[in-house]
Amino acid sequence: MKSLLSLFLSLLFLSNSFAQDKPAYALYNAKGKTVSYRDMMKAMAAADVVLFGELHDNPIVHWLQAEATRDLISGSGSRKVVLGAEMFEADVQATFNRFLAGDTSLTEKDMKKLCRAWPNYQTDYSPLVELAMQHKLPFIATNIPRKYAGTVYRGGFEALDTLPAAIKAQIAPLPVPYDSTLPGYKNIFMAVGGHGTPNLPKAQAIKDATMGWFITQNLPQGGLFIHYNGTYHSDNHEGIMWYLNQYKPGLKVVTISSQMQDNTAPLSSENKSKGDYIIIVPERMTRTY
């Protein structure tokens, strides 16, 4: 009898465990309400700019990026679509354009080396580049060359003043507007226990500013610019979003925030309002690197 009771309890436990679904992701709006992929896509399709905040090593987010981009392109009709990404820096644009145009003298291997492609390019970003090539879309390298973000870290914004004009053309116009009270920048400073210098968040800001600047400079008239960036660069409508409002106020921008939770439901209070739409993936999700 005791063994039968133990078996029954074991089966009951297993039944309760297996009754729970294991979704790979969940979608929410800023208020924490569950929404459908269709809901998110309708909002993105009506925007001037989409800031797709990603988790760099998350395969589900990268898959959704590619799927959303594919669907936005196919549903755009005559509306022009331009892609852009943090993962490519402004000084490689000419080389990147050659590859996008199908220059046979530039192999993908050469492009990855010359454009300093990220280690996870092949799995996570090549699908986006292939979409741009397939549909003959511009793909803008929006980020500041990394060495000049380092220049700001070491010497502040003023350290950029003496750079040659050709280098300054790869950076947001100087002087760069900056609000040190924005929570995102304050949190960067606090993340190092207050032991960093005020230049640490400025190094983040010069990236945000440059990405925002190149988005506005390449925004198609009446079209859509889809930008891929680490989620922190646009979470809470700060970062790139703040600079878009400086450079071209009045744009209709949709922000996507990607976050991890132990469970995909419900949306935690700390993740509410991080974006217009929030993608939640399980904490235990496989990483791409």
C-alpha positions in Angstrom: 0.0 0.0 0.0 2.8 2.4 0.9 4.6 1.7 -2.4 1.4 2.3 -4.3 0.9 5.7 -2.5 4.5 6.6 -3.3 4.0 5.7 -6.9 0.8 7.8 -7.0 2.5 10.8 -5.5 5.4 10.5 -7.9 3.1 10.4 -10.9 1.1 13.4 -9.5 4.3 15.4 -9.1 5.5 14.5 -12.7 2.0 15.3 -14.0 2.1 18.8 -12.4 5.6 19.4 -13.7 4.9 18.4 -17.2 1.7 20.4 -17.3 3.7 23.6 -17.6 4.6 24.8 -21.0 8.1 25.8 -21.8 7.9 28.8 -24.2 11.1 30.0 -25.7 10.0 33.6 -25.4 7.1 35.8 -24.4 6.1 39.3 -25.6 4.8 42.1 -23.5 3.9 45.8 -23.9 5.4 48.5 -21.6 2.6 47.9 -19.0 3.3 44.2 -18.7 0.4 43.0 -20.8 1.0 40.0 -23.0 0.8 40.9 -26.6 1.2 38.9 -29.9 4.0 39.0 -32.4 1.4 40.5 -34.8 0.7 43.4 -32.3 4.4 44.2 -32.1 4.9 44.0 -35.9 2.0 46.4 -36.6 3.6 49.0 -34.3 7.0 48.5 -35.8 5.6 48.8 -39.4 4.1 52.2 -38.5 7.3 53.6 -37.0 10.0 55.9 -38.5 12.7 54.1 -36.5 12.8 50.8 -34.7 15.5 50.4 -32.1 15.7 46.6 -31.7 17.5 46.1 -28.4 19.1 42.7 -28.3 21.0 40.4 -26.0 24.1 39.9 -28.0 24.5 36.2 -27.2 20.8 35.1 -27.3 19.7 32.9 -30.2 16.0 33.5 -29.7 16.4 37.3 -29.8 18.6 37.0 -32.9 16.0 34.7 -34.6 13.2 37.2 -33.8 15.3 40.0 -35.2 15.8 38.2 -38.5 12.1 37.2 -38.6 10.8 40.7 -37.8 13.2 42.2 -40.3 12.1 39.8 -43.0 8.4 40.5 -42.3 8.9 44.3 -42.2 10.7 44.2 -45.6 8.0 42.0 -47.2 5.2 44.2 -45.8 6.8 47.5 -46.7 5.5 47.8 -50.2 7.0 50.9 -51.9 8.2 52.2 -48.5 12.0 52.2 -48.3 13.7 50.2 -45.6 17.2 50.9 -44.2 19.1 48.7 -41.8 21.8 49.8 -39.3 23.7 48.2 -36.5 25.9 48.9 -33.5 28.0 46.0 -34.5 29.6 47.8 -37.5 31.6 51.0 -36.9 31.4 54.1 -39.1 34.9 53.9 -40.5 34.2 50.6 -42.3 31.2 51.8 -44.2 33.0 52.0 -47.6 34.3 48.5 -47.3 30.9 47.2 -46.0 29.2 48.8 -49.0 31.4 47.0 -51.4 30.5 43.7 -49.8 26.8 44.6 -49.8 26.9 45.5 -53.5 28.3 42.0 -54.3 31.9 43.0 -55.1 33.4 39.7 -56.0 36.9 40.8 -55.1 35.9 41.0 -51.5 35.2 37.7 -49.9 33.1 37.3 -46.8 36.2 36.3 -44.9 38.0 39.5 -46.0 34.9 41.6 -45.2 34.7 40.1 -41.7 38.4 41.0 -41.1 38.4 44.4 -42.6 35.0 45.4 -41.0 36.0 43.9 -37.6 32.9 41.7 -37.6 32.0 40.4 -34.1 32.9 36.8 -33.3 29.3 35.8 -33.5 28.8 37.4 -36.9 28.2 34.1 -38.8 25.4 32.9 -36.5 23.8 36.1 -35.4 24.3 38.9 -37.9 25.0 37.4 -41.3 21.2 36.6 -41.7 20.6 40.4 -41.4 23.3 41.2 -43.9 22.0 38.6 -46.3 18.5 40.1 -46.1 20.0 43.5 -47.0 21.9 42.0 -49.9 18.9 40.0 -51.1 16.6 43.1 -51.1 19.3 45.6 -52.1 18.9 47.6 -48.9 21.4 50.1 -47.4 23.0 48.8 -44.2 24.5 51.5 -42.1 27.5 51.1 -39.8 26.3 53.4 -37.1 28.8 53.0 -34.2 31.8 55.2 -33.4 35.1 53.5 -34.1 36.0 51.8 -30.9 39.3 53.5 -30.4 37.6 56.9 -30.2 35.2 55.8 -27.6 38.4 54.8 -25.7 39.6 58.3 -26.4 36.6 59.7 -24.6 37.1 57.3 -21.7 40.6 58.5 -21.2 40.1 62.2 -21.8 36.4 63.1 -22.0 34.5 64.6 -25.0 37.1 67.4 -25.3 39.7 64.9 -26.3 37.9 64.5 -29.6 38.3 68.2 -30.5 41.8 67.9 -31.9 41.0 64.9 -34.2 41.3 65.5 -38.0 38.1 66.4 -39.8 38.0 63.0 -41.6 37.9 61.3 -38.2 35.3 63.7 -36.8 33.1 62.7 -39.8 32.8 59.2 -38.2 31.5 60.6 -34.9 28.4 62.6 -33.9 28.9 66.4 -34.3 30.9 68.1 -31.6 30.1 69.4 -29.0 28.1 66.3 -28.1 24.9 67.0 -26.0 25.0 65.1 -22.7 22.9 64.6 -19.7 24.8 62.9 -16.8 21.6 62.7 -14.8 20.0 60.1 -17.1 19.5 56.9 -15.0 21.3 54.8 -17.6 24.5 56.8 -17.4 24.3 57.1 -13.6 23.9 53.4 -13.3 27.0 52.8 -15.4 29.0 54.9 -13.0 27.5 53.2 -10.0 28.1 49.7 -11.5 31.8 50.1 -10.8 31.1 51.2 -7.2 31.7 54.8 -7.9 35.4 54.1 -8.5 35.3 54.9 -12.2 35.7 58.4 -13.6 32.9 60.6 -15.0 34.3 59.7 -18.4 33.0 56.1 -18.1 29.4 57.0 -18.9 30.6 59.6 -21.5 32.2 56.7 -23.4 28.8 55.1 -23.5 27.1 58.3 -24.5 29.4 59.0 -27.4 28.4 55.6 -28.8 24.7 56.4 -28.3 25.2 59.9 -29.8 27.0 58.5 -32.9 24.4 55.8 -33.5 21.6 58.3 -33.1 23.3 60.7 -35.5 23.9 58.2 -38.2 20.3 56.9 -37.9 19.0 60.4 -38.5 21.4 61.1 -41.4 20.3 57.9 -43.2 16.6 57.9 -42.4 14.7 57.4 -45.6 12.1 60.0 -46.4 8.8 58.3 -45.5 10.6 55.1 -44.9 11.7 52.9 -42.0 15.1 52.5 -40.3 15.6 49.3 -38.4 18.5 49.5 -36.0 20.1 46.7 -34.0 21.8 47.5 -30.8 22.5 46.1 -27.3 19.4 46.5 -25.3 21.0 48.8 -22.8 21.6 51.4 -25.6 17.9 52.0 -25.9 16.2 50.6 -22.7 13.9 53.0 -20.8 13.8 55.2 -23.9 17.3 56.5 -23.1 20.6 56.2 -24.8 20.1 56.3 -28.6 16.5 57.3 -28.1 17.5 60.4 -26.1 19.9 61.4 -28.9 17.3 60.9 -31.6 15.2 63.4 -29.8 18.1 65.8 -29.8 18.9 65.4 -33.5 15.5 65.0 -35.0 12.6 65.5 -32.5 9.2 64.2 -33.4 10.2 60.9 -34.9 7.9 58.0 -34.3 10.2 55.5 -32.6 9.4 52.0 -31.4 11.8 50.4 -28.9 12.3 46.7 -28.3 13.9 45.6 -25.1 15.2 42.1 -24.6 15.5 40.7 -21.1 15.9 37.3 -19.3 13.9 36.0 -16.5 13.8 32.6 -14.7 10.3 32.2 -16.1 8.8 34.0 -19.1 5.6 34.9 -17.2 4.7 37.2 -15.7 6.8 40.2 -16.7 8.7 41.3 -13.6 8.1 44.9 -12.3 11.8 45.8 -13.0 11.4 45.0 -16.7 8.2 47.0 -17.2 8.5 50.1 -19.4 12.1 49.1 -20.5 10.7 49.2 -24.1 7.5 49.7 -26.0 7.7 46.0 -26.4 9.7 43.6 -24.2 11.0 40.2 -25.3 11.4 37.8 -22.3 13.5 34.7 -22.8 14.3 32.1 -20.1 17.5 32.6 -18.1 18.6 29.1 -19.0 18.4 29.7 -22.7 21.4 28.5 -24.7 23.8 31.2 -25.6 25.5 31.6 -29.0 28.9 32.3 -27.4 
